[in-house]
Amino acid sequence: MGELVTQYKVVLILFSCLLLIGIGAGAAWQVQDWRMGKKLAEQVNLHQMDLAEITNAASAQARAEQDKHLALEQQLAGQDQQHTRELSDAQRNQAVLRDRLATSDLRLSVLLDAADSASGCNVPATPGAVGVVHGAARAQLDPAHAQRILTITGDGDQGLIALRACQAYVRAISQ
C-alpha cells in the first residue's frame, strides 16, 4: 500500500505538472493572442488611415479635373458665343450690302490699268476737266456681278470665322 500511495503521489505530481504546463501554455497563448490582436488592430488602423489618404487624394484630384473641365466648358461656350456673334454680324453686314447693291444705293467699281494696252479700254490715264472724279480710272460693275462677288466674299468671311472658331477650340482643348 505504501507503494501505491507513492505511485499515486507521482501520478498526482505528474498530473499537477501537466496541469501547470497546460495552464502556463494557455496563459502564454492568451498573452500572445492579446499582443497579436493589438498589433492587428494597429495594422488595421494604419491601413484605414492609408485608405483614407488615398481616397482624399483621389477625390481632390477628381475635383481638380472636374474644375478644369468646367472651366474649359465655360471658355468654349464663351468662344462659341463670340464666334456666333461674329458670324451673325458678318451675315447682317452682307445682307445690308446686298440690299444696297439691289437698290442701286451702292455701286461696286474696279480700278482700271490705263497703261495696259491689252485691256482695250480707251480711258484716259489722267482725269480731264469734264469729270469730277480725281484719281485712277474706275469702271462700275454690273449689279449681278457685284452680287456674285458679294456672295463669294461673304462665304469667304464665314469660312474665316469658322476657321478662327476651330483654331480657338483646338487651342483651348490642347492646353
Secondary structure by P-SEA (a helix, b strand, c coil): caaaaaaaaaaaaaaaaaaaaaaaaaaaaaaaaaaaaaaaaaaaaaaaaaaaaaaaaaaaaaaaaaaaaaaaaaaaaaaaaaaaaaaaaaaaaaaaaaaaaaaccbbbbbbbccccccccccccccccccccccccbbbbccaaaaaaaaaaaaaaaaaaaaaaaaaaaaaaaac
